[in-house]
Amino acid sequence: MVNPDAAAAAPGAPGASAPPVKPLGRPQTPEELAFYAPDHFFLTVMAVILCPPLGLAALHFRSQIKEDNKNSYWEGAYLNSSRTVWLDVFAILIGLGVIYGLVLYT
């Protein structure tokens, strides 16, 4: 018989929480600083300008990237970096599509 509490707490299971991120309490080494995940600042700014709903979601993930990089939580930083890029690209394409449609059909 499977324990339902154990199944819900399994990594990757729905409702499973991310591991707590603790501050390092020490300066990061040069190797750690070189391993930072990119935060895609300019793409996020363009996404916020062209499509605010998706751009603001990307801005939220960008702030998580900065916090994860600071705490050397690389898995979370790179995961949020890829989420940010996808949201930025979709927001920019939707914004440009809306502008194109307005210019073309009005």
Secondary structure, DSSP 8 states (H G I E B T S, - for coil): ---HHHHHTSTTSTT---------SS---HHHHHT-----HHHHHHHHHH-HHHHHHHHHHHHHHHHHHHTT-HHHHHHHHHHHHHHHHHHHHHHHHHHHHHHHH-
